[in-house]
Amino acid sequence: MSELWLLVIVCSVTTYLWRALGVLLSGRIRTDSDIFNWAACVAYAMVSGLIMRIVVMPTGVLTSSLLSHRLLACAVGLAVFYLFRRNLFAAVCMGSATLTALNYPRLLLPS
């Protein structure tokens, strides 16, 4: 049990160390720089790649969902992305909620 507490403490210290370093450096970093634009592009590419993988090649529980449901959830997420001024978090949350809501009745019905 003491090993688990040690692991939690070490993980907490390293997490907060990086956060503190981020706070210290945040005033010196320009958010409109090329490196931030590149990081934003990489983040968008990773999320869109994962979403396309979910839509085109689902695995696990997602294989039981209909393609039309996955496409509709993707469309809702894309619409929310643009309606909320390119808010990626809102888009992913709404797309996930849509997919869950569309597939929830299928879980209730016996197969």
N, C-alpha and C positions, 0 to 999 in steps of 0.2 A: 504494500500500500504506500509506503514511503517513496518508492520509486515513481509511482504515478504522480504524487505531489511534487516531486522534484522535476518531473517532466513538465507539469503544468507551470511551475515557477519559471523554469528556463524558457519555455515558449512565451510566457507573458513578458518576461524581461526583454527578449529579443524583439518581440512585436512592438513594445513601447519604446525601445531604443530606436527602431527605424522610424516610428512616428515622431519622436522627438527630433531626430535628424531632419525629417521632412519639414517640421515646423521651423526649425532654425534656417533651413535653406529656402523656404518658400518665398521669402521677401526678395531674394536675389534672382529668382527665376522668372523669365518673361514667358507668359503663357501664349503669346502670339509668335513664338519662335518656330523655326523649322522643325526642331526636334519634337515639340509638342504637337505640331500638325501631323508629323509622321506617326507619333504614338496614337493619336486619335484615329488616323487611317487604319493602323494595324488593329486597333480595338474594334472598329466597325467591321473590318474584314473578317476577324475571328468570329464575331457574333453572327454575321450573315452566313459565314460558312457553316457554323453549327446549326443555324436555323434551316439552311438548305439540306443539310444531312438529315435532320429530323423530318423534313417534309418528304424528301425523295427516298431515303433509305432508313426508315425507322427501325429501331431495335427494341427488344424487350416488350413492355406493356404498350408502347406506341404502335406496334404492329397490328394491334386489334382496333386501332382507330381508323376511320375512313379517310381516304386521301382528300375528299372534299372538305372534311372538317379541318384537316391540317392546313389546307390551302386557305380556307376562310379565316382561320386564326392568324395565319401569316398576313393576309390582307388587312385584317383589323389592326394588327400590330404596326404595319406600315402606315396605315392611316393615322393612328395615334402618334406615331413618330413625327409626322409632318404637322398634325394639328397642335401638338404640344411643343412646337418650335425645336424640333430635332432632339427630343428628350428620349434617349435610348432606354433608360430605366423604365419610364412609363410605357414605352412600346413593348418591351419584353414582358413586363408584368401583365399588360392587357392582353397580349397575344397568348400568354400562358393561361390566363383566366378564361379566355374564350375557348381554348382547346379543352380545358377542364370542364367547362360548362357544357360544351357540345358532346363530350364523351361520358358525362356523368349518367345520363339516362341509360346508356348502353351497359354501364356497370350494374345498374339496378335490375335489369331484365335478366332472367335466367337464360343460359345459352343452350 
